[in-house]
Amino acid sequence: MFKTGKITLLFGLCGLFIAINIVLIIHGFYWFAALPAAILIGYMLFFSLDKLLFLLIIITPFTVKYEHATVGFTVNMPAEPIIVAIMLLFFLKLIYEQHYDRNILKHPVTIAIIVYLVWMFVTSVTSEIRWVSFKYFISQLWYIVAFYFVFIKLFKERENFHRFLWYYGVPLALVIIYITYQHSLHGFDRQAGTWIVTPFFNDHTNYSAVISLLAPMFLIFMFNKNYSIPQRYFAVLVFLIFATGIIFSYSRASWLGIIVAFAAFWIIYLRINYRFILATALLVFGLLYTFQTEIRISLERDQQESSADFREHIQSIYNITTDASNLERINRWKSAIRMFEERPVFGWGPGTYQFVYAPFQRWEDYTVITTHFGDVGNAHSEYIGPLAESGLPGMLTFIAIVIAVLYTGIKNFYKIRDKELRLLSLGATLGLVTYITHGFLNNFLNTDKASVLFWGLIALIVAIDAFHRNKAVIKNN
C-alpha cells in the first residue's frame, strides 16, 4: 500500500513538472527544464563529490558560452555553475573543519599559488577598476580551488590520475573530430580554421593550447606497460586525433610549444645538468643582445605572412614587418610595458588591461586590426599581462608557480621508482611545458577548458610528490 502510494506520488510529481515545463516553454522560458539536472548535481555535491568532479571533467570539453546581452552576463554552461558550487562547498567545509591537508599546504607549489592569489587580491583592492578586478579574482579563485585544491584530494587514489586524463581526453577527442569534420567541409582553409572551433572554443589558439596540454600524456600512455595492448592502441588513436587537431589549428604558438616540449623531454630524459642549460641560455641571450641590430634587420626582411601552406605559415612566425597578427601582439606587449612603467608595483588591476590599455598605444605601432578604443582583447601573454595588471610582483608570483611545478615534476621523474608514476609526472610536466611556452604569446587561464588541465596537471604532479613519492622513492640517486 505504502509502495503504491510512493509510485503514485512519483508519477504525480513527474506529470506536474511536465505540465509546468510545457507552459513555461510556450512563454519562452526554458531553464525550468534543467531542474532535474540541478537537483541531481546538488545531491552529488553533498553526497558524492568525487562523482561530480568526474562529471565536471567529462562535460567541460563540451561547454559553450552563454551570454545575456541585456545585463552583460556571460557564463560557460554547464560547467561554470558547478565549479562555483564546488568552490563554495570547499570554503564551507574548510570553515567547519578548520583543517586542510598539511602535506599539500606546506608544498612549495601550494605556497607559490597562495602568494599568487594573495597578491592578486591586494592588486584588486588597489585596482583602477575594482569591480572588474574582483570579478576576475573570484573567477581565478574558483578555477584554482576546484581544479587544484579539490582535485588534489581526489588524486590521493592513484587510479583517479587515469580517470581524470581519460575522462577529459576522450570527450576532447570527440570535439576535435567534430571540428575537424566541419573544417574539412571548408577544405581545411586557414581562415575558416580561426572560427570553425566555435561554439566549443572562442579562438583557434585556445583550442590548440588545450589540445597541446593533454597530447604529451597520451603519447606517454603508449609506453605504459600497466595498460593492456588494446588500451595502448586506443591511446595511440587519441594521440593521433590530438595531433590532427593541433596541425589544422594553424596555431604557430602551439606548434612552438610542442617543439619546446620535445626538446624538454630530451633534456629531462638525458638528465642534462641544469648548469649547462643555464650557461647555454645566458650565452644565447648574450648573443641576442650583442647582435640585436643585425637580428632585427634580418627579421624585418621576412615578408612572409600567415598562410595555408604549413612551411610558409611557420616562416611567418618571424615576420615582424607585415604580419598583422605578429605586429598587433607586439603592440599589445608595448602597451603593457608602458602600463607597467607607470605603475610598476601594484599595476592597474587584474583583468583591467583590455579596459585601460588604449591610451598607451602609439600611432607607429598601429596595425590594420588595432582599435583606437582598445576594447577587443588582452595582453596576449601570461607573463606580460600580469606585469601590467599586478605589477612586477604579479609576474614574479606566476613565474614562481612555473618554476616550482617544473622542479617538482622533474624531481618526481628522477626520484620515483614506480615507472607508471614517473611516466605520469613526465607527461604532465611536458604538457605544462607546451602551455608555459604558449603563455609567452597568449593567455587562456581565464577559460574553463584551459584551467581544468593547467591546474589539474599541476595538482597531479603535486599529488604524486605529496602522497605517493615516499612509497616508491629511489634512495640513492
Stockholm file with secondary structure:
# STOCKHOLM 1.0

chainA/1-477         MFKTGKITLLFGLCGLFIAINIVLIIHGFYWFAALPAAILIGYMLFFSLDKLLFLLIIITPFTVKYEHATVGFTVNMPAEPIIVAIMLLFFLKLIYEQHYDRNILKHPVTIAIIVYLVWMFVTSVTSEIRWVSFKYFISQLWYIVAFYFVFIKLFKERENFHRFLWYYGVPLALVIIYITYQHSLHGFDRQAGTWIVTPFFNDHTNYSAVISLLAPMFLIFMFNKNYSIPQRYFAVLVFLIFATGIIFSYSRASWLGIIVAFAAFWIIYLRINYRFILATALLVFGLLYTFQTEIRISLERDQQESSADFREHIQSIYNITTDASNLERINRWKSAIRMFEERPVFGWGPGTYQFVYAPFQRWEDYTVITTHFGDVGNAHSEYIGPLAESGLPGMLTFIAIVIAVLYTGIKNFYKIRDKELRLLSLGATLGLVTYITHGFLNNFLNTDKASVLFWGLIALIVAIDAFHRNKAVIKNN
#=GR chainA/1-477 SS CHHHHHHHHHHHHHHHHHHHHHHHHHTTCCGGGGHHHHHHHHHHHHHCHHHHHHHHHHHGGGCEEEEETTTTEEEEETHHHHHHHHHHHHHHHHHHHCCCCHHHHTSHHHHHHHHHHHHHHHHHHTCSSHHHHHHHHHHHHHHHIIIIIIHHHHTTSTHHHHHHHHHHHHHHHHHHHHHHHHHHTTTTCHHHHHHTTTTTCSCHHHHHHHHHHHHHHHHHHTTCTTSCHHHHHHHHHHHHHHHHHHHTTTCHHHHHHHHHHHHHHHHHHTTCCHHHHHHHHHHHHHHHHHTHHHHHHHHHHCCCCCCSSHHHHHHGGGCCSSCHHHHHHHHHHHHHHHHHHHSTTTCSCTTCHHHHCGGGCCGGGCCTTCCTTCCSCCCSCTTHHHHHHHHHHHHHHHHHHHHHHHHHHHHHHHHBCCHHHHHHHHHHHHHHHHHHHHTTTCCCTTSHHHHHHHHHHHHHHHHIIIIIGGGSBCSCC
#=GC SS_cons         CHHHHHHHHHHHHHHHHHHHHHHHHHTTCCGGGGHHHHHHHHHHHHHCHHHHHHHHHHHGGGCEEEEETTTTEEEEETHHHHHHHHHHHHHHHHHHHCCCCHHHHTSHHHHHHHHHHHHHHHHHHTCSSHHHHHHHHHHHHHHHIIIIIIHHHHTTSTHHHHHHHHHHHHHHHHHHHHHHHHHHTTTTCHHHHHHTTTTTCSCHHHHHHHHHHHHHHHHHHTTCTTSCHHHHHHHHHHHHHHHHHHHTTTCHHHHHHHHHHHHHHHHHHTTCCHHHHHHHHHHHHHHHHHTHHHHHHHHHHCCCCCCSSHHHHHHGGGCCSSCHHHHHHHHHHHHHHHHHHHSTTTCSCTTCHHHHCGGGCCGGGCCTTCCTTCCSCCCSCTTHHHHHHHHHHHHHHHHHHHHHHHHHHHHHHHHBCCHHHHHHHHHHHHHHHHHHHHTTTCCCTTSHHHHHHHHHHHHHHHHIIIIIGGGSBCSCC
//
